[in-house]
Amino acid sequence: MKIILRAGNILRKGPEKILIDDYIARAKSLARGTGFLSVEEQGVELKGQNDRAAETTKLLSGIASSDELILLDERGKSPTSREIAKHFASLRDEGVGASYILIGGADGFEPSVVKTLRPSRITKWSFGAQTWPHKMVRVMAAEQIYRSLSILAGTPYHRD
């Protein structure tokens, strides 16, 4: 299974990009040993999209209906790191091709578009009740991917 972090807009430089690249590289080094094909980060340019529906449509484009979507949403469940690791392992064991962790535009996802384009295999996660800048959410998501694979690999990185 592939794990793909997909977010609106493309980060080209800056401290957040350095952190994201570092965590994704660390996760990639653990992927094969834990039964995952790859880990990657994708930026989707949202400039020119006129509204939340257009942004959501563009973010969902090219994702197979058999793949799983994890929408980062303030109304989602706040899983523990171990629950995230267990979730990825369960998808991998079911033979799901890819799991996309999606970060929407500034106004989030358009629910009607999500329901129309993806009526199933959707999970919603939140990183808590606080409001976070999108760049920081990308860093936190990349770190949680790495932490999840570290848990599955049995490394000492995660401590309960």
C-alpha positions as CSV (number, residue, x, y, z in Angstrom):
1,M,0.0,0.0,0.0
2,K,1.1,3.6,-0.7
3,I,0.7,6.3,1.9
4,I,0.2,9.7,0.2
5,L,0.0,13.1,2.0
6,R,-1.8,15.4,-0.5
7,A,-2.4,19.1,0.3
8,G,-3.6,22.2,-1.4
9,N,-0.8,24.3,-3.0
10,I,2.9,23.5,-3.5
11,L,5.6,24.2,-0.9
12,R,8.9,24.9,-2.6
13,K,11.0,26.1,0.3
14,G,11.0,27.2,3.9
15,P,11.4,25.5,7.3
16,E,8.1,23.6,7.0
17,K,9.2,22.1,3.7
18,I,12.5,21.0,5.2
19,L,10.7,19.3,8.1
20,I,8.1,17.6,5.7
21,D,10.9,16.3,3.4
22,D,12.8,15.0,6.4
23,Y,9.8,13.1,7.9
24,I,8.8,11.7,4.5
25,A,12.4,10.5,3.8
26,R,12.5,8.9,7.2
27,A,9.1,7.2,6.6
28,K,10.3,6.0,3.1
29,S,13.2,4.3,4.8
30,L,10.8,2.2,6.9
31,A,8.1,1.6,4.3
32,R,9.4,-1.6,2.6
33,G,10.3,-3.2,5.9
34,T,6.8,-2.7,7.2
35,G,5.0,-3.9,4.1
36,F,4.2,-0.5,2.4
37,L,5.2,0.2,-1.2
38,S,5.9,3.9,-0.8
39,V,5.3,7.2,1.1
40,E,5.1,10.5,-0.7
41,E,3.9,14.1,-0.3
42,Q,2.0,15.8,-3.1
43,G,1.1,19.4,-3.5
44,V,-1.9,20.3,-5.7
45,E,-2.0,23.8,-7.0
46,L,-5.3,25.4,-6.1
47,K,-4.8,28.9,-7.5
48,G,-7.5,29.6,-10.0
49,Q,-10.1,27.5,-8.2
50,N,-13.0,29.8,-7.5
51,D,-14.6,28.1,-4.5
52,R,-14.4,25.3,-2.0
53,A,-16.2,22.9,-4.4
54,A,-13.6,23.5,-7.2
55,E,-10.8,23.1,-4.7
56,T,-12.2,19.8,-3.3
57,T,-12.7,18.4,-6.9
58,K,-9.1,19.2,-7.8
59,L,-7.8,17.6,-4.6
60,L,-9.8,14.5,-5.2
61,S,-8.8,14.2,-8.9
62,G,-6.9,11.1,-9.9
63,I,-7.6,9.1,-6.7
64,A,-9.0,5.6,-7.4
65,S,-12.4,4.8,-5.9
66,S,-10.8,1.8,-4.2
67,D,-8.2,4.0,-2.4
68,E,-8.9,5.3,1.1
69,L,-9.3,9.0,1.9
70,I,-8.4,10.4,5.2
71,L,-9.7,14.0,5.3
72,L,-8.1,16.2,7.9
73,D,-11.0,18.0,9.3
74,E,-11.6,19.9,12.6
75,R,-14.8,17.8,13.1
76,G,-12.9,14.5,12.7
77,K,-11.8,11.9,15.2
78,S,-8.5,12.6,17.1
79,P,-6.7,9.2,16.9
80,T,-3.7,8.4,18.9
81,S,-0.4,7.6,17.1
82,R,-0.9,3.9,17.9
83,E,-4.4,4.0,16.4
84,I,-3.1,5.7,13.3
85,A,-0.4,2.9,13.0
86,K,-3.1,0.2,13.5
87,H,-5.3,1.9,10.8
88,F,-2.5,1.9,8.2
89,A,-1.6,-1.7,9.0
90,S,-5.3,-2.8,8.7
91,L,-5.6,-1.1,5.3
92,R,-2.3,-2.7,4.2
93,D,-3.5,-6.1,5.3
94,E,-6.9,-5.6,3.5
95,G,-4.9,-5.0,0.2
96,V,-6.0,-1.3,-0.2
97,G,-3.8,0.2,-2.9
98,A,-3.3,3.6,-1.4
99,S,-4.3,5.8,1.6
100,Y,-4.5,9.5,0.9
101,I,-4.2,11.9,3.8
102,L,-5.8,15.1,2.4
103,I,-5.5,18.6,3.7
104,G,-8.0,20.9,2.1
105,G,-7.9,24.6,1.1
106,A,-8.4,27.4,3.6
107,D,-12.2,26.7,3.8
108,G,-11.8,22.9,4.1
109,F,-13.7,20.4,1.9
110,E,-17.1,20.7,0.2
111,P,-19.1,17.9,1.7
112,S,-21.4,17.6,-1.3
113,V,-18.5,17.1,-3.6
114,V,-16.9,14.5,-1.3
115,K,-20.2,12.6,-1.1
116,T,-20.6,12.7,-4.9
117,L,-17.1,11.7,-5.9
118,R,-16.3,9.5,-2.9
119,P,-19.3,7.9,-1.2
120,S,-17.2,5.3,0.6
121,R,-13.8,4.7,2.2
122,I,-13.6,8.0,3.9
123,T,-12.2,8.7,7.4
124,K,-12.0,12.0,9.1
125,W,-9.2,12.9,11.5
126,S,-8.4,16.0,13.5
127,F,-5.2,17.2,15.1
128,G,-7.3,18.6,18.0
129,A,-9.6,21.5,18.6
130,Q,-7.0,24.2,17.9
131,T,-6.7,25.9,14.5
132,W,-3.4,25.2,12.9
133,P,-1.7,26.8,9.9
134,H,-1.9,24.6,6.8
135,K,1.9,24.3,6.6
136,M,2.1,23.1,10.2
137,V,-0.7,20.5,9.6
138,R,1.4,19.2,6.7
139,V,4.4,18.9,9.0
140,M,2.3,17.2,11.7
141,A,0.8,14.8,9.2
142,A,4.2,13.9,7.8
143,E,5.5,13.3,11.3
144,Q,2.6,11.0,12.1
145,I,3.1,9.0,9.0
146,Y,6.8,8.5,10.1
147,R,5.7,7.8,13.7
148,S,3.2,5.2,12.5
149,L,5.7,3.3,10.5
150,S,8.2,3.5,13.4
151,I,5.6,1.9,15.6
152,L,4.9,-0.8,13.1
153,A,8.7,-1.4,12.7
154,G,9.2,-1.6,16.4
155,T,11.7,1.2,16.6
156,P,12.2,3.2,19.9
157,Y,11.1,6.5,18.3
158,H,7.6,6.3,19.8
159,R,7.1,6.3,23.6
160,D,3.8,5.9,25.3
